[in-house]
């Protein structure tokens, strides 16, 4: 073989090797790009310690929902807590009813955190707190609406279902009642709904119950607690609050039914993790001690 033919052959080999390498790189990039990232089944349920008021943040797969926003003096606490979790926008905000201890901080939430959907209860209130909340929502282009009974809202792979949208003269009983489901895990969020509404809730065998009305004796009726039969009960209440929450009747019933209690006045922020196949928390088990009148 002469020198000219050898040179041509060498160039041809170099070209073929380069072509194969480029092809392999392209194939690898395609393979890397086609790898699907599975979403995490875990959800975190944050019961924010706002004292004798309610604020609950639920997160899953970078999606978040907020149920209530504490009292007027809790607005910075609630906003800072949400931001600390890395939440930049809220897929849903549910204002269970217009009492200040549930919506007081929502005006600041609306001002500082993007809200995609805002739901409220039937009825309103002629209070500055309620007007501030509605005005802040309006300034952000939000149109609060009352969800339909039995409507469902997806949060990544989990779901909220609306179990009560009552329209009575009692704002507590107008509370939006929500069932949060993540796989086999079921969490019932009662707002301040009392015995009248509890009698209409037909769910049973709940994993976690957010006790209605801060543990008041006007909620948590015996028939209701026996029917929902929760493993865990969370009570959002403040230390030495003027209402005496939680009341002795509620605490005695939870004790008699051997339901594990977790209280914000004893544990501060309470965070549960839902895995779709079980719920757990690092919060210490609470006492059955009633509040001081």
C-alpha positions, 0 to 999 in steps of 0.5 A: 500500500502506497503512502497516499492510500495509507493517509486516506485510510488513517483519516477515514478511521479517525472520522469513524471513531469521532462519529461513534463518540459523538453518537454515544454522547448524544445517546447518553444525553438523550437517556439522561433527559428521559429519566423521570423523577418520581414524586415523593409520596410524603406530605408534611402537615404543619400545625403552626403554634399561633396560640389560641388560634388556627393556622395549618400548612400542608406541603407535598412535592413543592405544592402547599396549601394553607388552612387559616392564618392565625389571629391579627398579631400572628401575621408575621409569625405565619408568613415567616413560618411559611417562607421558612419552609421554602414555600413561595406560593400557595396553591390553595388558601382555605379561610374556614370562617371569618373569626379573627383567630382564623383569618387575622393573619391572612391579609399579610399572607395575601400581601407577601405570598402568591395565592392561586386559589382562595376559598372562604365559608358562607357568611361574612363579618362586619369587622375590620379584620374581615375587611382587611383580609378581603381588601388584601385579597382583592388588591392581589386580584383574588376573588374569594369563593365558597367551595361546593359541597363534596368538591375535591382539590388536588395537591400533588398526589393528595386531595382535599375534600369539602365535607361542610359548607353550612350557611347558618347564623353561627360563624363557627358552624359555617366553618369549612370542614376538610378531609385531607387524604394522602394515600391511605392516610386521612386527616379531618380538619374541623375548623371551629365546627361544633356538635351540630355540624359534627352530627352531619359528618359521616366519615369514620376511622380517621388517622388524625383529627384537628379537634374543633374549636380549640378543644371546646366542650361545644365540639367533640361530641361523644358520638362524633369522636366514637365515629371518626375514631382518630388515632391522633388528636391535635388541639390548637390552643394557647397557654392560660387562654381566657376561654379555658381551652381545652375544656375538661369534658373534651379532654376526659372523652379523649382520655377515655377513648385512649386517643393520643393527644398533641397540643400546641400549648405544650409542644409549640409547632406540631408537624406530622409526616404522612407517608400514604401508609401511616402518619407520625410526629416527633412532637411529644405526646400531650397531656389530658389536662384541661385549660385554666378557667 
